[in-house]
Amino acid sequence: MQNDHNMMHRDLKPQNIMLTEEDNLDSVVIIDFGLAVVDDMVDDYPTCGTPLYQPPEMHKKRFAYSK
């Protein structure tokens, strides 16, 4: 998926993916951009998100996000 706004959500999980129309998978939207950052701000916030949905690499060491 292309990201035209250079923004990263950083907390994708099932609770943040919604349908605007019941039973219509074409109506998927992502919600809750509270932890989102613009690409050039990534280094200011090295780790965040819901631990259960973070990649294993994030738990082993601090690693930078990227698109």
HELIX and SHEET records of a PDB file:
HELIX    1   1 PRO A   14  ASN A   16  5                                   3    
HELIX    2   2 LEU A   25  SER A   27  5                                   3    
HELIX    3   3 ASP A   39  ASP A   44  5                                   6    
HELIX    4   4 PRO A   51  TYR A   53  5                                   3    
HELIX    5   5 PRO A   56  LYS A   60  1                                   5    
SHEET    1   A 2 MET A   7  MET A   8  0                                        
SHEET    2   A 2 VAL A  37  VAL A  38 -1                                        
SHEET    1   B 2 ILE A  17  LEU A  19  0                                        
SHEET    2   B 2 VAL A  28  ILE A  30 -1                                        
END                                                                             
